[in-house]
Amino acid sequence: MATALLLSSSRRVAVKAFARSASTMADKPVAVALQDVVSRMKLAAERAGRTQPVRLVAVSKTKPVEAVQEAYDAGQRVFGENYVQEMLDKAPQLPTDVQWHFIGHLQSNKVKSIVESVPNLSMVETVDSVKLADKLNRAVEQAGRQEPLAVMVQVNTSGEESKHGVEPEDCVELARHIAQNCGKLRLAGLMTIGMPDYSSRPENFSCLAECRTRVAAALGLASPEQLELSMGMSGDFEQAIEMGSTNIRVGSTIFGAREYPSKAPKSPSPPPS
Ligand SMILES: *Cc1c(COP(=O)(O)O)cnc(C)c1O
């Protein structure tokens, strides 16, 4: 890497070069990390004897557009964002064949702007109320979007107090509402984060799979596998795949640790520039 050479001659130049690069010194280049994740996904799928494809959502929240572009250039097309404003900022700066997944808590008053401003919004994984489903449905209709918007029902599988996600016993009702009353939405499946600290346990994954079985039966689907399972993040995506995940959401393993001052004490502060 050119920056390694620069290090020996001029430290200041090297620091500037790193500041512009999407990767930090501690992290692998995005393309390499991405390829690693893809290989690990394949191995996990093989171990589990899985034949269905598994989708990788590269979670780019808090990461600069340059990092997303690096992953795009390496072949990645599906990206996930948690914050509406961040998606609104990034989407126009990136190629239009990016498939954006919204994976954060979606407030009703942001629905219209995300649907109208991001025509390549491919999925909203975090529908957790009838009200939100109805709002999305109306927004898709009003935006004149041709194809229906894929959505997932977010389920709180931790059994702990959480503001986000329906309780497992309520997933059928919401899924049925979407399937029967929201003609502009396509129910793609179910999603879970896992524990409140964003780790997951096998129980979270099996709970989501059980929810899917019940939803599929209630909707009269021939097989539960007609619905997707979005589960598994950096720390547990291989296990999630082994337990049936069709959509994993991986952020820090691809893009490096996120630097929230309050949330990520493990990431060192950047060098002064
Ligand atoms: C941030 C986030 C991820 C990615 O987490 P990593 O541990 O960085 O892979 C996945 N899903 C959701 C909903 C997230 O908010």
PDBQT file of the ligand as one rigid body, heavy atoms in Angstrom, charges set to zero:
ROOT
HETATM    1  C1  LIG A 301     -25.563  -1.864  13.262  1.00  0.00    +0.000 C 
HETATM    2  C2  LIG A 301     -26.499  -2.953  12.918  1.00  0.00    +0.000 A 
HETATM    3  C3  LIG A 301     -26.044  -4.138  12.347  1.00  0.00    +0.000 A 
HETATM    4  C4  LIG A 301     -24.586  -4.436  12.099  1.00  0.00    +0.000 C 
HETATM    5  O1  LIG A 301     -23.931  -4.662  13.296  1.00  0.00    +0.000 OA
HETATM    6  P1  LIG A 301     -22.407  -5.185  13.302  1.00  0.00    +0.000 P 
HETATM    7  O2  LIG A 301     -22.293  -5.821  14.626  1.00  0.00    +0.000 OA
HETATM    8  O3  LIG A 301     -21.555  -3.995  13.134  1.00  0.00    +0.000 OA
HETATM    9  O4  LIG A 301     -22.258  -6.144  12.206  1.00  0.00    +0.000 OA
HETATM   10  C5  LIG A 301     -26.991  -5.080  12.006  1.00  0.00    +0.000 A 
HETATM   11  N1  LIG A 301     -28.304  -4.884  12.211  1.00  0.00    +0.000 NA
HETATM   12  C6  LIG A 301     -28.785  -3.760  12.761  1.00  0.00    +0.000 A 
HETATM   13  C7  LIG A 301     -30.245  -3.598  12.950  1.00  0.00    +0.000 C 
HETATM   14  C8  LIG A 301     -27.891  -2.766  13.140  1.00  0.00    +0.000 A 
HETATM   15  O5  LIG A 301     -28.380  -1.659  13.701  1.00  0.00    +0.000 OA
ENDROOT
TORSDOF 0
